[in-house]
Amino acid sequence: GGLSFRHLYVEQGIQQILLFLRHWQANSIIGQLIRIVMSWIQFQVGTGTPILQDTSSELPHLESKWISSLRLALHEFNASIELDDPQIPPLQRDKDSYLMDHVIASGKFTPSDIKRINYCRLYLQAITISDISNIQGTQNDQAFLIGDSLPTSSSSNRQP
């Protein structure tokens, strides 16, 4: 029975996912822009997991409304998108890890705190623990504790 109408929210989510996939796979200007956007967003979020694969993790510091909406639709459908190039900067040495993974996993910070910590991380151009520690990885680099981003640090050469 019924007229087989879909809920508009479900339809919007499906169409958003299809639109993203169509443009991701296209060798067009829009496809290139989508890849640039995803590269920047993955850098901006600063986690070691692709944001469209792990849609269950809260990312209060994700600033793109459209990508947030896409993640929510994927989460609602219990789906994920595995990109051919997730744009995650590699870890730099053994026992290295992503700063924002620690911040989020700690459970000690409010969404507002997480946003502020991420703004500091972006200012310092730090992605991983090794970006803010000494060469041995035993201590934080003192310059980062006072807010100086060192031009000689390994993160200074990183661009999204």
Salt bridges, closest charged atoms under 4 A:
GLU11 OE1 - ARG6 NH1 3.18
ASP84 OD1 - ARG35 NH1 3.31
ASP113 OD1 - ARG116 NH2 2.97
ASP131 OD2 - ARG158 NH1 3.20
